[in-house]
Amino acid sequence: MAIKAMNTLIKLHKRRVDVLRREMLAIEEQRTQLLELSKRLSEEHAREMRLASQEPKMAGFFGAYSTRVKERQENIKVEVKRLDASIAEKAEAIREEFSEQKKYEIAREHAKKRMAEKARTLQQQRFDEIGTQQYVKLKENPV
């Protein structure tokens, strides 16, 4: 495979890795926001519980409120688990793309070394030919 083609494939895989990393960062940001929301809900629930315990009239409404908060917390947990799975999938995709990128980079380096060795060999052959021609000329026409 030509070096130019390998360079193109390497760039392609680098772009894919970059896109996957950006997607993973966006998912991680969503996860962080959900965890922050869950924390705020827990703190708000604790405040409302204290208020309900101090104000008997509020106790009647607190049960429904508490149930809704617990449902939201459970929904958040489910969503965080889904996001965790998505993050794991993205991480695996990144590893695969990066592995492919490295394979092409290694193949490119080997191809460059082979080309350099071939160039050195050709140059040495030319020098040998020149040396042989000069030797033959000196033998035919001594000074």
Secondary structure, 3 states (H helix, E strand, C coil): CCHHHHHHHHHHHHHHHHHHHHHHHHHHHHHHHHHHHHHHHHHHHHHHHHHHHHCHHHHHHHHHHHHHHHHHHHHHHHHHHHHHHHHHHHHHHHHHHHHHHHHHHHHHHHHHHHHHHHHHHHHHHHHHHHHHHHHHHHHHCCC
